[in-house]
Amino acid sequence: MQQNRPSNPRTRTYYKRKTCRFCEDKNIKIDYKNVGLLQNFITERGKMLPRRITGTCSRHQRELTIEIKRARIMALLPYTVHD
Amino acid sequence: MNLYEIMFIQNPDIGEEDQGKLLSRLTSTISKYGGEVIRIDDQGIKSLAYKIEKQPRGRYFLGYLEGPGSMIPEIERFLRLDENVMRFVVIKLDRHVKKEDLLPKPAVEATEPAAEPKGEEAGE
């Protein structure tokens, strides 16, 4: 992709590579009871954030998905927030 | 034998008597099907993220069980039939979780309250 589309050196933007929070700190347990943690991975409307936004690795994103859904079942997190 | 985590939401309007009755019936259901209650904690009344059965609040319980997998359908059936249980979830815990970690530990807190805070401060 990069080779097909040479980027203009003046407009080129650099991104800091996002890293998975759960790989960096192995002590963080993804748990449906930890609502404060899960809230970092959902939008204000209650939707789950994609990996490309949060930088979570695929393995931990899978775990997050399960725990967020459990938290929703137990009414710890909303399915949706509407006006 | 497996370890399970169980969480359920109870109607907050029911009296203490009914609440105790529910817990004792749950415990007897579990033991009837070969399980053992490690502990069940009342986490108090919390507000729900959305209304369930038109209720904005619920009383949360969190418990840990040990027992064969065959007891799970029976526990779920019991919780589903009880009108005062608004929601429940039963989760099988990882193999590396030890039963000892789940036991209530009031003795540890009581014996060394003076030594603990120093260690924490130094760590941070």
Backbone of each chain as ProteinMPNN parsed JSONL, in Angstrom:
{"seq_chain_A": "MQQNRPSNPRTRTYYKRKTCRFCEDKNIKIDYKNVGLLQNFITERGKMLPRRITGTCSRHQRELTIEIKRARIMALLPYTVHD", "coords_chain_A": {"N_chain_A": [[0.834, -1.211, 0.0], [1.826, 1.248, 0.881], [3.898, 1.549, -0.901], [2.67, 1.763, -3.337], [1.44, 4.185, -3.181], [3.055, 6.866, -2.959], [3.928, 8.916, -0.255], [3.454, 12.347, 0.377], [6.108, 14.14, 1.613], [5.72, 16.455, 3.06], [3.11, 16.558, 3.978], [2.881, 14.371, 5.455], [1.824, 12.445, 8.153], [2.663, 11.433, 11.417], [2.06, 8.698, 13.477], [1.787, 7.728, 16.817], [2.514, 4.526, 17.703], [-0.102, 2.574, 18.794], [-0.461, 0.613, 21.714], [-1.395, -2.537, 23.117], [-3.176, -2.378, 26.025], [-3.512, -4.436, 27.8], [-1.595, -6.257, 27.201], [0.648, -4.881, 27.864], [0.453, -4.497, 30.61], [0.259, -7.116, 32.502], [-1.147, -7.599, 34.739], [-3.655, -6.564, 34.74], [-6.892, -7.586, 34.94], [-9.34, -8.622, 32.769], [-12.578, -8.172, 33.396], [-16.022, -8.668, 33.877], [-17.121, -7.419, 36.051], [-15.615, -5.255, 36.596], [-16.42, -2.381, 35.994], [-15.524, 0.207, 35.572], [-13.159, -0.099, 34.139], [-14.03, -1.343, 31.759], [-15.555, 0.651, 30.724], [-13.817, 2.306, 29.419], [-13.643, 1.225, 26.954], [-15.918, 1.489, 25.508], [-18.275, 3.492, 23.675], [-19.816, 6.742, 24.257], [-22.392, 6.247, 23.742], [-22.623, 3.665, 24.373], [-21.708, 1.715, 22.684], [-19.382, -0.796, 21.599], [-15.914, -0.065, 21.262], [-13.859, -0.153, 18.335], [-10.916, -2.154, 17.626], [-9.004, -0.734, 16.209], [-9.172, 1.799, 17.18], [-8.685, 1.646, 19.935], [-6.373, 0.184, 20.13], [-6.078, -2.328, 21.172], [-4.973, -5.726, 21.331], [-5.773, -8.626, 19.295], [-6.434, -10.882, 20.776], [-6.988, -9.916, 23.354], [-9.025, -8.201, 22.741], [-11.021, -9.961, 22.049], [-11.517, -11.113, 24.538], [-12.416, -8.858, 25.883], [-14.775, -8.323, 24.499], [-16.432, -10.423, 25.297], [-16.618, -9.945, 28.048], [-17.744, -7.402, 28.172], [-20.225, -7.924, 27.122], [-21.231, -9.641, 29.038], [-21.38, -7.87, 31.178], [-23.331, -6.216, 30.221], [-25.56, -7.887, 30.23], [-25.958, -8.159, 32.958], [-26.81, -5.667, 33.608], [-24.858, -3.847, 34.266], [-23.546, -2.385, 32.442], [-24.795, -0.304, 29.822], [-26.861, -1.389, 27.05], [-27.486, 0.364, 25.116], [-27.427, 3.922, 24.847], [-29.743, 6.327, 24.781], [-31.219, 9.459, 23.731]], "CA_chain_A": [[0.0, 0.0, 0.0], [2.671, 2.429, 1.007], [4.731, 1.697, -2.093], [1.825, 2.188, -4.461], [0.999, 5.573, -3.027], [4.12, 7.57, -2.246], [3.324, 9.991, 0.523], [4.083, 13.654, 0.315], [6.817, 14.286, 2.88], [5.291, 17.627, 3.83], [1.818, 16.344, 4.623], [2.9, 13.074, 6.11], [1.586, 12.512, 9.59], [3.203, 10.295, 12.152], [1.217, 8.268, 14.588], [2.427, 6.907, 17.835], [1.899, 3.203, 17.62], [-0.872, 2.234, 19.997], [-0.165, -0.73, 22.196], [-2.474, -3.157, 23.872], [-3.022, -2.116, 27.456], [-3.526, -5.668, 28.586], [-0.317, -6.934, 26.985], [1.664, -4.1, 28.578], [0.329, -4.762, 32.038], [-0.4, -8.425, 32.582], [-1.924, -7.721, 35.975], [-5.032, -6.117, 34.548], [-7.8, -8.693, 34.615], [-10.559, -8.185, 32.1], [-13.634, -8.799, 34.185], [-17.274, -7.935, 33.669], [-17.473, -6.664, 37.257], [-14.802, -4.039, 36.611], [-17.147, -1.52, 35.058], [-14.695, 1.378, 35.257], [-12.215, -0.47, 33.082], [-14.746, -1.615, 30.51], [-16.102, 1.894, 30.191], [-12.825, 2.894, 28.518], [-13.686, 0.561, 25.655], [-17.209, 1.691, 24.866], [-18.548, 4.898, 23.368], [-20.8, 7.349, 25.139], [-23.682, 5.61, 23.456], [-22.605, 2.293, 24.861], [-21.217, 0.762, 21.693], [-17.981, -1.193, 21.792], [-14.956, 0.596, 20.379], [-13.073, -1.109, 17.555], [-9.51, -2.312, 17.957], [-8.163, 0.279, 15.576], [-9.221, 2.998, 17.999], [-8.133, 1.451, 21.273], [-5.062, -0.443, 20.042], [-6.077, -3.621, 21.853], [-4.625, -6.841, 20.461], [-6.974, -9.395, 18.956], [-6.773, -11.798, 21.857], [-7.636, -9.2, 24.446], [-10.293, -7.66, 22.248], [-12.002, -11.053, 22.166], [-11.901, -11.211, 25.951], [-13.204, -7.662, 26.197], [-16.11, -8.474, 23.922], [-17.219, -11.32, 26.146], [-16.881, -9.348, 29.359], [-18.684, -6.281, 27.999], [-21.557, -8.503, 26.932], [-21.69, -10.12, 30.348], [-21.745, -6.699, 31.976], [-24.623, -5.729, 29.718], [-26.618, -8.779, 30.713], [-26.184, -7.887, 34.374], [-27.194, -4.258, 33.734], [-23.748, -3.035, 34.768], [-23.291, -1.476, 31.331], [-25.989, -0.225, 28.983], [-26.8, -1.862, 25.663], [-27.508, 1.577, 24.32], [-27.803, 5.129, 25.57], [-30.419, 7.208, 23.827], [-31.569, 10.761, 24.309]], "C_chain_A": [[0.859, 1.248, 0.0], [3.478, 2.665, -0.264], [3.922, 2.175, -3.28], [1.485, 3.666, -4.389], [2.067, 6.332, -2.248], [3.561, 8.782, -1.512], [4.148, 11.264, 0.385], [4.787, 13.907, 1.648], [6.333, 15.466, 3.72], [3.983, 17.379, 4.595], [1.795, 15.071, 5.461], [2.704, 13.242, 7.624], [2.122, 11.248, 10.247], [2.277, 9.96, 13.316], [2.074, 7.518, 15.583], [1.718, 5.557, 17.811], [1.175, 2.899, 18.932], [-0.517, 0.825, 20.43], [-1.326, -1.227, 23.048], [-2.228, -2.966, 25.362], [-2.862, -3.39, 28.267], [-2.263, -6.485, 28.36], [0.777, -6.205, 27.751], [1.645, -4.416, 30.06], [-0.47, -6.04, 32.231], [-1.278, -8.55, 33.828], [-3.372, -7.296, 35.808], [-5.874, -7.318, 34.139], [-9.028, -8.098, 33.939], [-11.714, -8.929, 32.757], [-14.914, -7.979, 34.031], [-17.666, -7.107, 34.88], [-16.72, -5.339, 37.338], [-15.352, -3.033, 35.597], [-16.301, -0.328, 34.629], [-13.721, 1.1, 34.131], [-12.926, -0.636, 31.743], [-15.267, -0.334, 29.876], [-15.118, 2.605, 29.26], [-12.937, 2.332, 27.102], [-15.067, 0.607, 25.019], [-17.406, 3.185, 24.61], [-19.553, 5.445, 24.379], [-22.182, 6.744, 24.936], [-23.716, 4.152, 23.884], [-22.117, 1.267, 23.865], [-19.759, 0.425, 21.959], [-17.088, -0.466, 20.796], [-14.159, -0.45, 19.603], [-11.607, -1.104, 17.989], [-8.646, -1.197, 17.401], [-8.173, 1.581, 16.364], [-8.458, 2.783, 19.31], [-6.743, 0.82, 21.246], [-4.961, -1.778, 20.743], [-5.709, -4.736, 20.874], [-5.837, -7.757, 20.295], [-7.41, -10.301, 20.107], [-7.522, -11.074, 22.976], [-8.934, -8.542, 24.006], [-11.392, -8.725, 22.339], [-12.475, -11.179, 23.611], [-12.792, -10.041, 26.349], [-14.642, -7.802, 25.721], [-16.996, -9.311, 24.839], [-17.59, -10.628, 27.445], [-17.845, -8.162, 29.248], [-20.098, -6.834, 27.848], [-22.113, -9.063, 28.234], [-22.158, -8.954, 31.208], [-23.074, -6.125, 31.516], [-25.764, -6.585, 30.228], [-26.97, -8.436, 32.15], [-26.504, -6.414, 34.652], [-26.113, -3.421, 34.414], [-23.324, -2.022, 33.707], [-24.556, -1.429, 30.482], [-25.78, -0.91, 27.634], [-26.723, -0.652, 24.754], [-27.892, 2.739, 25.226], [-28.492, 6.038, 24.553], [-30.933, 8.449, 24.527], [-32.949, 10.739, 24.937]], "O_chain_A": [[0.644, 2.176, -0.779], [3.719, 3.804, -0.663], [4.427, 2.906, -4.132], [1.268, 4.317, -5.411], [1.995, 6.431, -1.023], [2.812, 9.575, -2.083], [5.375, 11.234, 0.29], [4.145, 13.892, 2.698], [6.51, 15.484, 4.939], [3.77, 17.903, 5.689], [0.791, 14.752, 6.097], [3.344, 14.075, 8.265], [2.039, 10.15, 9.697], [1.789, 10.838, 14.028], [2.976, 6.767, 15.212], [0.493, 5.472, 17.89], [1.753, 2.959, 20.017], [-0.298, -0.052, 19.595], [-2.109, -0.458, 23.606], [-1.184, -3.356, 25.884], [-2.169, -3.418, 29.284], [-1.888, -7.304, 29.199], [1.723, -6.827, 28.234], [2.692, -4.583, 30.687], [-1.697, -6.052, 32.139], [-2.056, -9.496, 33.954], [-4.221, -7.627, 36.636], [-5.607, -7.974, 33.132], [-9.669, -7.191, 34.469], [-11.809, -10.154, 32.682], [-14.883, -6.749, 34.053], [-18.465, -6.179, 34.754], [-17.126, -4.421, 38.05], [-14.817, -2.867, 34.5], [-16.349, 0.097, 33.475], [-13.483, 1.952, 33.275], [-12.469, -0.126, 30.72], [-15.406, -0.239, 28.657], [-15.522, 3.405, 28.417], [-12.386, 2.902, 26.16], [-15.353, -0.153, 24.094], [-16.778, 4.027, 25.253], [-20.065, 4.721, 25.232], [-23.019, 6.735, 25.838], [-24.746, 3.488, 23.76], [-22.108, 0.072, 24.16], [-19.0, 1.246, 22.473], [-17.456, -0.276, 19.637], [-13.821, -1.505, 20.14], [-11.134, -0.168, 18.633], [-7.682, -0.766, 18.033], [-7.256, 2.389, 16.221], [-7.683, 3.64, 19.734], [-6.008, 0.908, 22.23], [-3.862, -2.312, 20.896], [-6.099, -4.686, 19.707], [-6.802, -7.674, 21.055], [-8.602, -10.461, 20.372], [-8.542, -11.549, 23.475], [-9.842, -8.349, 24.815], [-12.54, -8.424, 22.663], [-13.667, -11.33, 23.879], [-13.787, -10.209, 27.054], [-15.591, -7.456, 26.425], [-18.143, -8.962, 25.118], [-18.732, -10.709, 27.896], [-18.669, -7.948, 30.137], [-21.052, -6.273, 28.386], [-23.311, -8.972, 28.501], [-23.189, -9.03, 31.877], [-23.851, -5.611, 32.321], [-26.813, -6.07, 30.613], [-28.144, -8.424, 32.52], [-26.472, -5.974, 35.801], [-26.409, -2.414, 35.058], [-22.813, -0.948, 34.023], [-25.305, -2.404, 30.427], [-24.656, -0.996, 27.14], [-25.998, -0.641, 23.759], [-28.584, 2.567, 26.23], [-27.875, 6.463, 23.576], [-31.066, 8.485, 25.75], [-33.401, 11.753, 25.469]]}, "seq_chain_B": "MNLYEIMFIQNPDIGEEDQGKLLSRLTSTISKYGGEVIRIDDQGIKSLAYKIEKQPRGRYFLGYLEGPGSMIPEIERFLRLDENVMRFVVIKLDRHVKKEDLLPKPAVEATEPAAEPKGEEAGE", "coords_chain_B": {"N_chain_B": [[-14.851, -31.843, 39.408], [-15.834, -28.499, 39.231], [-15.175, -24.964, 39.379], [-17.338, -22.269, 39.885], [-18.603, -19.052, 39.123], [-21.169, -17.039, 40.293], [-23.636, -14.668, 39.64], [-26.331, -12.679, 40.572], [-29.291, -10.663, 40.22], [-31.531, -9.33, 42.442], [-34.898, -8.553, 43.154], [-35.259, -5.41, 44.644], [-37.279, -4.684, 46.32], [-38.337, -6.673, 47.892], [-38.865, -8.207, 51.102], [-36.676, -8.737, 53.98], [-37.026, -11.248, 54.923], [-37.972, -12.819, 52.788], [-35.788, -12.613, 51.235], [-33.78, -13.959, 52.662], [-34.93, -16.456, 52.558], [-34.819, -17.044, 49.859], [-32.056, -17.251, 49.48], [-31.446, -19.433, 51.147], [-32.893, -21.424, 49.923], [-31.664, -21.523, 47.48], [-29.122, -22.358, 48.223], [-29.742, -24.902, 49.199], [-30.65, -26.104, 46.879], [-28.305, -26.18, 45.422], [-26.676, -27.865, 46.978], [-28.159, -30.155, 46.861], [-27.771, -31.102, 44.294], [-25.189, -31.932, 44.349], [-23.315, -29.915, 44.687], [-21.29, -27.284, 46.175], [-21.438, -24.449, 48.206], [-19.169, -21.892, 48.167], [-18.976, -19.214, 48.867], [-21.436, -16.594, 49.276], [-22.028, -13.336, 48.565], [-23.722, -10.424, 49.577], [-24.044, -7.647, 47.677], [-25.336, -5.351, 47.929], [-27.777, -2.728, 47.149], [-27.853, -1.544, 43.909], [-27.897, 0.887, 41.273], [-29.354, 0.186, 38.121], [-28.082, -0.194, 34.778], [-29.974, -0.051, 32.86], [-33.536, -0.257, 32.803], [-35.017, -3.07, 34.365], [-37.697, -5.183, 34.279], [-39.246, -2.941, 34.775], [-37.947, -1.822, 36.866], [-35.687, 0.429, 38.351], [-33.576, -0.154, 39.982], [-31.56, -2.676, 41.657], [-30.794, -5.502, 43.76], [-27.647, -6.752, 44.186], [-26.011, -9.883, 44.052], [-23.125, -11.815, 44.61], [-21.51, -14.794, 44.077], [-19.603, -17.803, 44.778], [-19.152, -21.091, 43.636], [-18.67, -24.63, 43.965], [-18.669, -27.574, 42.134], [-20.183, -30.324, 40.233], [-20.6, -30.209, 36.649], [-23.15, -30.936, 35.99], [-24.878, -29.805, 37.793], [-25.409, -27.271, 37.047], [-27.5, -26.714, 35.058], [-29.681, -27.142, 36.73], [-29.443, -25.196, 38.708], [-29.692, -22.926, 37.156], [-32.272, -23.289, 36.238], [-33.687, -23.061, 38.627], [-33.143, -20.377, 39.308], [-34.305, -19.106, 37.189], [-36.972, -19.661, 37.511], [-37.648, -18.403, 39.862], [-39.397, -15.639, 40.942], [-38.392, -13.334, 42.065], [-35.821, -13.063, 41.26], [-34.157, -11.125, 39.085], [-32.198, -11.058, 37.097], [-29.54, -13.251, 36.066], [-26.263, -14.71, 36.023], [-24.08, -17.315, 35.24], [-20.843, -18.403, 35.521], [-18.174, -20.327, 34.4], [-15.163, -20.832, 36.022], [-11.668, -20.247, 35.326], [-9.21, -22.882, 35.026], [-6.898, -22.451, 36.489], [-7.66, -20.993, 38.653], [-7.809, -21.089, 42.084], [-9.534, -22.782, 44.704], [-9.022, -21.837, 47.24], [-8.451, -19.166, 46.898], [-10.885, -18.039, 46.672], [-12.249, -18.209, 48.99], [-13.796, -16.608, 51.803], [-11.946, -14.103, 53.52], [-11.632, -12.938, 56.323], [-9.945, -13.176, 58.472], [-7.305, -12.633, 57.792], [-7.229, -9.912, 57.316], [-7.74, -8.968, 59.83], [-5.554, -9.695, 61.393], [-3.152, -8.45, 60.499], [-3.249, -5.45, 60.223], [-1.627, -3.273, 60.735], [0.872, -3.716, 59.601], [0.457, -3.796, 56.882], [-0.115, -1.197, 55.47], [2.351, 0.216, 55.281], [3.978, -1.288, 53.551], [2.567, -1.021, 51.178], [2.756, 1.707, 50.584], [5.481, 2.013, 50.148], [5.758, 0.459, 47.917], [4.402, 1.889, 45.982]], "CA_chain_B": [[-15.493, -30.695, 40.059], [-15.444, -27.21, 38.661], [-15.506, -23.77, 40.144], [-18.226, -21.382, 39.149], [-18.968, -17.761, 39.703], [-22.584, -16.799, 40.042], [-24.077, -13.329, 40.011], [-27.732, -12.467, 40.224], [-29.926, -9.434, 40.681], [-32.786, -9.639, 43.106], [-35.811, -7.425, 43.31], [-34.887, -4.747, 45.896], [-38.451, -4.362, 47.129], [-38.797, -7.763, 48.748], [-38.423, -8.1, 52.492], [-35.486, -9.474, 54.38], [-37.411, -12.634, 55.134], [-37.985, -13.476, 51.48], [-34.413, -12.617, 50.747], [-33.107, -15.075, 53.321], [-35.547, -17.683, 52.064], [-34.271, -17.287, 48.521], [-30.669, -17.715, 49.611], [-31.382, -20.782, 51.72], [-33.395, -22.378, 48.928], [-30.614, -21.651, 46.473], [-28.072, -23.187, 48.81], [-30.171, -26.304, 49.271], [-30.671, -26.612, 45.503], [-26.926, -26.456, 45.018], [-26.155, -29.05, 47.661], [-28.946, -31.304, 46.403], [-27.197, -31.617, 43.054], [-23.781, -32.28, 44.529], [-22.425, -28.756, 44.7], [-20.964, -26.698, 47.467], [-21.33, -22.994, 48.153], [-17.953, -21.387, 48.806], [-19.535, -18.048, 49.556], [-22.334, -15.725, 48.523], [-21.99, -12.013, 49.19], [-24.702, -9.403, 49.196], [-23.295, -6.443, 47.3], [-26.183, -4.184, 48.174], [-28.636, -2.241, 46.077], [-27.167, -0.67, 42.962], [-28.779, 1.296, 40.185], [-29.12, -0.599, 36.922], [-27.76, 0.591, 33.588], [-31.252, 0.089, 32.163], [-34.587, -0.814, 33.647], [-35.406, -4.463, 34.203], [-39.033, -5.338, 34.876], [-39.639, -1.59, 35.164], [-37.244, -1.453, 38.099], [-34.415, 1.102, 38.069], [-32.516, -0.612, 40.873], [-31.579, -4.094, 41.996], [-29.84, -5.941, 44.781], [-26.695, -7.648, 43.534], [-25.357, -10.938, 44.822], [-22.009, -12.443, 43.907], [-21.158, -15.998, 44.822], [-18.717, -18.783, 44.171], [-19.619, -22.447, 43.89], [-17.877, -25.735, 43.454], [-19.549, -28.711, 41.924], [-20.149, -30.922, 38.895], [-21.282, -29.434, 35.617], [-24.558, -31.324, 35.885], [-25.729, -29.029, 38.695], [-25.632, -25.934, 36.498], [-28.851, -26.537, 34.534], [-30.652, -27.101, 37.829], [-29.338, -23.876, 39.343], [-30.257, -21.957, 36.218], [-33.718, -23.491, 36.251], [-34.181, -22.485, 39.878], [-33.074, -18.908, 39.253], [-35.235, -18.63, 36.171], [-38.345, -19.806, 37.997], [-37.905, -17.516, 40.992], [-39.872, -14.349, 40.428], [-37.641, -12.227, 42.627], [-34.517, -12.961, 40.601], [-34.387, -10.365, 37.859], [-31.186, -11.485, 36.125], [-28.451, -14.025, 36.66], [-25.238, -15.192, 35.104], [-23.224, -18.33, 35.859], [-19.614, -18.432, 34.734], [-17.19, -21.326, 34.818], [-13.882, -20.155, 36.225], [-10.48, -20.877, 34.738], [-8.636, -23.991, 35.776], [-5.835, -22.041, 37.412], [-8.229, -20.35, 39.836], [-7.846, -22.059, 43.186], [-10.66, -22.618, 45.615], [-8.576, -21.075, 48.405], [-8.495, -17.73, 46.583], [-12.27, -17.563, 46.669], [-12.801, -18.264, 50.341], [-13.792, -15.328, 52.522], [-10.73, -14.006, 54.348], [-11.665, -11.858, 57.318], [-8.891, -13.381, 59.463], [-6.063, -12.009, 57.331], [-7.344, -8.461, 57.495], [-7.76, -8.647, 61.246], [-4.288, -9.964, 62.067], [-2.053, -7.548, 60.155], [-3.633, -4.167, 59.632], [-0.565, -2.291, 60.943], [2.013, -3.975, 58.725], [0.095, -3.66, 55.473], [-0.049, 0.101, 54.78], [3.743, 0.602, 55.013], [4.417, -1.994, 52.355], [1.889, -0.462, 50.007], [3.301, 3.033, 50.291], [6.814, 1.835, 49.59], [5.594, -0.097, 46.576], [3.943, 2.89, 45.029]], "C_chain_B": [[-14.946, -29.395, 39.482], [-15.803, -26.088, 39.622], [-16.35, -22.845, 39.279], [-18.414, -20.081, 39.907], [-20.425, -17.522, 39.345], [-22.924, -15.391, 40.489], [-25.551, -13.229, 39.654], [-28.261, -11.187, 40.844], [-31.288, -9.805, 41.236], [-33.617, -8.367, 43.189], [-35.526, -6.727, 44.65], [-36.068, -4.495, 46.821], [-38.866, -5.477, 48.088], [-38.163, -7.665, 50.129], [-37.216, -8.965, 52.796], [-35.788, -10.963, 54.519], [-37.355, -13.424, 53.83], [-36.584, -13.615, 50.928], [-33.64, -13.786, 51.346], [-33.622, -16.407, 52.82], [-34.964, -18.06, 50.704], [-32.869, -17.857, 48.621], [-30.601, -19.133, 50.149], [-31.895, -21.813, 50.723], [-32.366, -22.595, 47.824], [-29.506, -22.57, 46.973], [-28.485, -24.652, 48.837], [-30.27, -26.918, 47.878], [-29.274, -27.023, 45.075], [-26.425, -27.743, 45.678], [-26.9, -30.314, 47.233], [-28.333, -31.934, 45.154], [-25.684, -31.759, 43.144], [-22.818, -31.114, 44.513], [-22.19, -28.245, 46.096], [-20.83, -25.184, 47.291], [-20.049, -22.582, 48.862], [-18.295, -20.099, 49.552], [-20.513, -17.322, 48.646], [-22.382, -14.4, 49.262], [-23.117, -11.141, 48.659], [-23.921, -8.134, 48.896], [-24.144, -5.188, 47.424], [-26.967, -3.752, 46.941], [-27.836, -1.272, 45.211], [-28.168, -0.255, 41.9], [-28.367, 0.553, 38.912], [-28.824, 0.326, 35.745], [-28.996, 0.803, 32.709], [-32.297, -0.599, 33.021], [-34.843, -2.281, 33.322], [-36.715, -4.624, 34.951], [-39.501, -4.02, 35.486], [-38.985, -1.123, 36.46], [-35.948, -0.713, 37.745], [-33.257, 0.604, 38.925], [-32.641, -2.102, 41.17], [-30.55, -4.409, 43.051], [-28.945, -7.002, 44.168], [-26.134, -8.665, 44.524], [-24.255, -11.538, 43.966], [-21.567, -13.642, 44.726], [-20.198, -16.883, 44.049], [-19.151, -20.177, 44.598], [-18.576, -23.441, 43.415], [-18.826, -26.903, 43.253], [-19.441, -29.254, 40.514], [-20.938, -30.073, 37.894], [-22.766, -29.736, 35.542], [-25.456, -30.51, 36.807], [-26.134, -27.692, 38.07], [-27.019, -25.756, 35.897], [-29.899, -26.422, 35.637], [-30.636, -25.746, 38.532], [-29.977, -22.824, 38.448], [-31.775, -22.054, 36.19], [-34.327, -22.851, 37.494], [-34.213, -20.96, 39.803], [-34.088, -18.347, 38.252], [-36.672, -18.653, 36.699], [-38.662, -18.831, 39.124], [-38.242, -16.114, 40.488], [-39.035, -13.174, 40.917], [-36.234, -12.082, 42.048], [-34.733, -12.294, 39.246], [-33.437, -10.788, 36.747], [-30.197, -12.382, 36.828], [-27.447, -14.379, 35.582], [-24.374, -16.19, 35.876], [-22.018, -18.516, 34.952], [-18.683, -19.494, 35.295], [-15.836, -20.644, 34.912], [-12.743, -20.959, 35.607], [-9.944, -21.966, 35.646], [-7.617, -23.534, 36.811], [-6.359, -21.256, 38.612], [-8.356, -21.413, 40.928], [-9.008, -21.736, 44.129], [-10.284, -21.731, 46.8], [-8.665, -19.569, 48.16], [-9.893, -17.166, 46.755], [-12.885, -17.542, 48.059], [-12.803, -16.881, 50.981], [-12.597, -15.268, 53.46], [-10.799, -12.823, 55.296], [-10.501, -11.954, 58.297], [-7.609, -12.645, 59.075], [-6.093, -10.504, 57.59], [-7.224, -8.085, 58.964], [-6.38, -8.774, 61.886], [-3.202, -8.932, 61.745], [-2.525, -6.261, 59.481], [-2.506, -3.13, 59.734], [0.566, -2.467, 59.943], [1.7, -3.665, 57.266], [0.341, -2.277, 54.855], [1.37, 0.526, 54.418], [4.234, 0.0, 53.708], [3.818, -1.388, 51.097], [2.484, 0.879, 49.601], [4.661, 2.932, 49.617], [6.734, 1.341, 48.153], [5.219, 0.958, 45.549], [4.99, 3.978, 44.843]], "O_chain_B": [[-13.742, -29.239, 39.281], [-16.612, -26.245, 40.536], [-16.09, -22.673, 38.088], [-18.388, -20.025, 41.137], [-20.849, -17.78, 38.218], [-22.548, -14.969, 41.583], [-25.97, -13.642, 38.573], [-27.749, -10.699, 41.851], [-32.082, -10.493, 40.595], [-33.089, -7.259, 43.28], [-35.548, -7.382, 45.692], [-35.88, -4.132, 47.982], [-39.661, -5.246, 48.999], [-37.074, -7.115, 50.298], [-36.796, -9.799, 51.994], [-34.938, -11.817, 54.269], [-36.79, -14.516, 53.757], [-36.243, -14.587, 50.254], [-32.938, -14.511, 50.64], [-32.865, -17.367, 52.673], [-34.66, -19.222, 50.435], [-32.529, -18.822, 47.937], [-29.805, -19.945, 49.678], [-31.4, -22.939, 50.676], [-32.215, -23.7, 47.303], [-29.02, -23.439, 46.249], [-27.684, -25.537, 48.536], [-30.007, -28.108, 47.704], [-29.078, -28.066, 44.452], [-25.829, -28.598, 45.023], [-26.337, -31.409, 47.242], [-28.373, -33.152, 44.98], [-24.985, -31.711, 42.131], [-21.616, -31.311, 44.34], [-22.798, -28.701, 47.065], [-20.194, -24.707, 46.352], [-19.865, -22.892, 50.039], [-17.942, -19.928, 50.719], [-20.437, -17.416, 47.421], [-22.734, -14.347, 50.44], [-23.417, -11.127, 47.465], [-23.22, -7.609, 49.761], [-23.71, -4.094, 47.062], [-26.839, -4.321, 45.857], [-27.231, -0.32, 45.704], [-29.157, -0.945, 41.653], [-27.183, 0.326, 38.665], [-29.258, 1.478, 35.719], [-29.042, 1.738, 31.909], [-31.968, -1.429, 33.869], [-34.881, -2.678, 32.157], [-36.826, -4.246, 36.117], [-40.077, -3.993, 36.573], [-39.421, -0.147, 37.071], [-35.184, -1.197, 36.909], [-32.096, 0.899, 38.64], [-33.693, -2.706, 40.959], [-29.565, -3.69, 43.22], [-29.424, -8.029, 43.688], [-25.827, -8.342, 45.672], [-24.421, -11.743, 42.763], [-21.285, -13.524, 45.918], [-20.009, -16.733, 42.842], [-19.474, -20.416, 45.761], [-17.723, -23.135, 42.582], [-19.677, -27.183, 44.096], [-18.701, -28.717, 39.69], [-21.833, -29.317, 38.273], [-23.554, -28.905, 35.088], [-26.675, -30.513, 36.631], [-27.091, -27.06, 38.515], [-27.676, -24.754, 36.181], [-30.884, -25.697, 35.496], [-31.683, -25.215, 38.902], [-30.706, -21.948, 38.914], [-32.475, -21.044, 36.128], [-35.357, -22.181, 37.418], [-35.198, -20.333, 40.192], [-34.647, -17.267, 38.444], [-37.479, -17.782, 36.377], [-39.822, -18.47, 39.321], [-37.494, -15.499, 39.728], [-38.976, -12.136, 40.258], [-35.544, -11.098, 42.314], [-35.41, -12.838, 38.374], [-33.834, -10.866, 35.584], [-30.026, -12.294, 38.043], [-27.749, -14.349, 34.389], [-23.987, -15.941, 37.018], [-22.163, -18.758, 33.753], [-18.436, -19.554, 36.499], [-15.414, -19.956, 33.981], [-12.842, -22.168, 35.398], [-10.183, -21.977, 36.854], [-7.481, -24.141, 37.873], [-5.583, -20.89, 39.495], [-8.93, -22.482, 40.72], [-9.393, -20.581, 44.312], [-11.109, -20.97, 47.304], [-8.918, -18.793, 49.081], [-10.069, -15.965, 46.958], [-13.928, -16.924, 48.273], [-11.909, -16.075, 50.726], [-12.266, -16.254, 54.119], [-10.11, -11.821, 55.102], [-10.102, -10.951, 58.89], [-6.915, -12.1, 59.933], [-5.107, -9.911, 58.027], [-6.685, -7.034, 59.31], [-6.065, -8.04, 62.823], [-2.413, -8.576, 62.621], [-2.232, -6.019, 58.311], [-2.436, -2.212, 58.917], [1.155, -1.487, 59.486], [2.597, -3.309, 56.501], [0.961, -2.199, 53.795], [1.582, 1.13, 53.367], [4.825, 0.683, 52.871], [4.492, -1.261, 50.075], [2.689, 1.147, 48.417], [4.961, 3.648, 48.662], [7.52, 1.738, 47.293], [5.661, 0.919, 44.401], [4.777, 4.914, 44.072]]}, "name": "protein", "num_of_chains": 2, "seq": "MQQNRPSNPRTRTYYKRKTCRFCEDKNIKIDYKNVGLLQNFITERGKMLPRRITGTCSRHQRELTIEIKRARIMALLPYTVHDMNLYEIMFIQNPDIGEEDQGKLLSRLTSTISKYGGEVIRIDDQGIKSLAYKIEKQPRGRYFLGYLEGPGSMIPEIERFLRLDENVMRFVVIKLDRHVKKEDLLPKPAVEATEPAAEPKGEEAGE"}
